[in-house]
Amino acid sequence: MTDPFLRSDYDDESGSGAQSAGRIDELARKSGLPRSLLDTAPAEILEDIAEAVARAESWSDLADSIYDVLEAAGFHQHDPYNAEGGGGFHINTILRDDGILVSWASRRHTVYEPGSFEVTTERIVQTALLGILVACGFEAEQIPDDEDFAAYILVTGRGEEPGLLPPRD
């Protein structure tokens, strides 16, 4: 007998595979991960992926607003697959339950040595991003140096008064 606490919503209880296959198809679509990878993943991993997808969905409206404001301010989103290795802002909706992480990367691969040009530039730009987000009504703060994701920006919401609004095209 299987311990019910170890069962996953993605386990197939009926033996037919139809219900489980449908859930895995949906998880593949929402996560962007290949179905072949999910077919071989343990139930615990599928649960982690499902939680990450649910977290991303719950923050999607706020993430879209952050994106719109930062793009309107002249910043571009970091594309890690860009052949030129350019930097930009990054919005992460899955790493924390209490908000969205916003960060800046100077380029594709950064040398993370204290005092390096890249780290110094990232700190300066992240401070500017924080100022823009707060001016536009977001509830945001920079994460202290002694915590995980130090110097990243944690955005937890947007106030009733939106603050500055970017111009509409």
Contacts in CASP RR format, 6 or more apart in sequence:
PFRMAT RR
TARGET T0000
AUTHOR 0000-0000-0000
METHOD contacts of the structure
MODEL  1
MTDPFLRSDYDDESGSGAQSAGRIDELARKSGLPRSLLDTAPAEILEDIA
EAVARAESWSDLADSIYDVLEAAGFHQHDPYNAEGGGGFHINTILRDDGI
LVSWASRRHTVYEPGSFEVTTERIVQTALLGILVACGFEAEQIPDDEDFA
AYILVTGRGEEPGLLPPRD
6 43 0 8 1.000
7 13 0 8 1.000
7 43 0 8 1.000
8 43 0 8 1.000
8 44 0 8 1.000
8 46 0 8 1.000
8 47 0 8 1.000
9 23 0 8 1.000
9 47 0 8 1.000
9 50 0 8 1.000
10 20 0 8 1.000
10 23 0 8 1.000
10 24 0 8 1.000
10 27 0 8 1.000
10 43 0 8 1.000
10 46 0 8 1.000
10 47 0 8 1.000
10 50 0 8 1.000
11 20 0 8 1.000
11 43 0 8 1.000
12 19 0 8 1.000
12 20 0 8 1.000
12 21 0 8 1.000
24 35 0 8 1.000
24 38 0 8 1.000
24 39 0 8 1.000
24 46 0 8 1.000
25 35 0 8 1.000
27 33 0 8 1.000
27 38 0 8 1.000
27 46 0 8 1.000
27 49 0 8 1.000
27 50 0 8 1.000
27 53 0 8 1.000
28 34 0 8 1.000
28 35 0 8 1.000
28 38 0 8 1.000
30 53 0 8 1.000
30 57 0 8 1.000
31 38 0 8 1.000
31 49 0 8 1.000
31 52 0 8 1.000
31 53 0 8 1.000
33 49 0 8 1.000
38 46 0 8 1.000
38 49 0 8 1.000
41 49 0 8 1.000
52 94 0 8 1.000
55 93 0 8 1.000
55 94 0 8 1.000
55 97 0 8 1.000
56 63 0 8 1.000
56 93 0 8 1.000
56 94 0 8 1.000
59 93 0 8 1.000
59 99 0 8 1.000
59 100 0 8 1.000
60 93 0 8 1.000
62 100 0 8 1.000
62 155 0 8 1.000
62 157 0 8 1.000
62 158 0 8 1.000
63 91 0 8 1.000
63 93 0 8 1.000
63 100 0 8 1.000
65 138 0 8 1.000
65 158 0 8 1.000
66 91 0 8 1.000
66 100 0 8 1.000
66 102 0 8 1.000
66 133 0 8 1.000
66 138 0 8 1.000
66 155 0 8 1.000
67 77 0 8 1.000
67 91 0 8 1.000
68 166 0 8 1.000
69 132 0 8 1.000
69 133 0 8 1.000
69 136 0 8 1.000
69 138 0 8 1.000
69 166 0 8 1.000
70 77 0 8 1.000
70 89 0 8 1.000
70 102 0 8 1.000
70 129 0 8 1.000
70 132 0 8 1.000
70 133 0 8 1.000
71 77 0 8 1.000
72 166 0 8 1.000
72 167 0 8 1.000
73 132 0 8 1.000
73 166 0 8 1.000
75 88 0 8 1.000
75 89 0 8 1.000
75 129 0 8 1.000
76 87 0 8 1.000
76 88 0 8 1.000
76 89 0 8 1.000
77 88 0 8 1.000
77 89 0 8 1.000
77 90 0 8 1.000
77 91 0 8 1.000
78 86 0 8 1.000
78 87 0 8 1.000
78 88 0 8 1.000
78 89 0 8 1.000
78 90 0 8 1.000
78 104 0 8 1.000
78 105 0 8 1.000
79 85 0 8 1.000
79 86 0 8 1.000
79 87 0 8 1.000
79 88 0 8 1.000
80 108 0 8 1.000
82 108 0 8 1.000
85 107 0 8 1.000
85 108 0 8 1.000
85 109 0 8 1.000
86 106 0 8 1.000
86 107 0 8 1.000
86 108 0 8 1.000
87 104 0 8 1.000
87 105 0 8 1.000
87 106 0 8 1.000
87 107 0 8 1.000
87 108 0 8 1.000
88 104 0 8 1.000
88 105 0 8 1.000
88 106 0 8 1.000
89 102 0 8 1.000
89 103 0 8 1.000
89 104 0 8 1.000
89 129 0 8 1.000
90 101 0 8 1.000
90 102 0 8 1.000
90 103 0 8 1.000
90 104 0 8 1.000
90 105 0 8 1.000
91 100 0 8 1.000
91 101 0 8 1.000
91 102 0 8 1.000
92 100 0 8 1.000
92 101 0 8 1.000
92 102 0 8 1.000
92 103 0 8 1.000
93 99 0 8 1.000
93 100 0 8 1.000
95 101 0 8 1.000
95 149 0 8 1.000
96 149 0 8 1.000
96 154 0 8 1.000
98 154 0 8 1.000
98 156 0 8 1.000
99 154 0 8 1.000
99 155 0 8 1.000
99 156 0 8 1.000
99 157 0 8 1.000
100 154 0 8 1.000
100 155 0 8 1.000
100 156 0 8 1.000
101 149 0 8 1.000
101 152 0 8 1.000
101 153 0 8 1.000
101 154 0 8 1.000
101 155 0 8 1.000
102 126 0 8 1.000
102 129 0 8 1.000
102 133 0 8 1.000
102 140 0 8 1.000
102 152 0 8 1.000
102 153 0 8 1.000
102 154 0 8 1.000
102 155 0 8 1.000
103 122 0 8 1.000
103 126 0 8 1.000
103 149 0 8 1.000
103 151 0 8 1.000
103 152 0 8 1.000
103 153 0 8 1.000
104 122 0 8 1.000
104 125 0 8 1.000
104 126 0 8 1.000
104 129 0 8 1.000
105 122 0 8 1.000
106 117 0 8 1.000
106 118 0 8 1.000
106 121 0 8 1.000
106 122 0 8 1.000
106 125 0 8 1.000
107 118 0 8 1.000
110 118 0 8 1.000
110 119 0 8 1.000
110 122 0 8 1.000
111 118 0 8 1.000
111 119 0 8 1.000
112 118 0 8 1.000
112 119 0 8 1.000
113 119 0 8 1.000
122 151 0 8 1.000
123 151 0 8 1.000
126 142 0 8 1.000
126 151 0 8 1.000
126 152 0 8 1.000
126 153 0 8 1.000
127 142 0 8 1.000
129 153 0 8 1.000
130 140 0 8 1.000
130 141 0 8 1.000
130 142 0 8 1.000
130 153 0 8 1.000
131 140 0 8 1.000
133 140 0 8 1.000
133 153 0 8 1.000
133 155 0 8 1.000
134 140 0 8 1.000
135 163 0 8 1.000
135 164 0 8 1.000
136 162 0 8 1.000
136 163 0 8 1.000
136 164 0 8 1.000
136 165 0 8 1.000
136 166 0 8 1.000
137 158 0 8 1.000
137 159 0 8 1.000
137 161 0 8 1.000
137 162 0 8 1.000
137 163 0 8 1.000
137 164 0 8 1.000
138 155 0 8 1.000
138 157 0 8 1.000
138 158 0 8 1.000
138 159 0 8 1.000
139 155 0 8 1.000
139 156 0 8 1.000
139 157 0 8 1.000
139 158 0 8 1.000
139 159 0 8 1.000
140 153 0 8 1.000
140 154 0 8 1.000
140 155 0 8 1.000
140 156 0 8 1.000
140 157 0 8 1.000
141 153 0 8 1.000
141 154 0 8 1.000
142 151 0 8 1.000
142 152 0 8 1.000
142 153 0 8 1.000
142 154 0 8 1.000
143 149 0 8 1.000
143 150 0 8 1.000
143 151 0 8 1.000
143 152 0 8 1.000
143 153 0 8 1.000
143 154 0 8 1.000
144 150 0 8 1.000
145 151 0 8 1.000
END
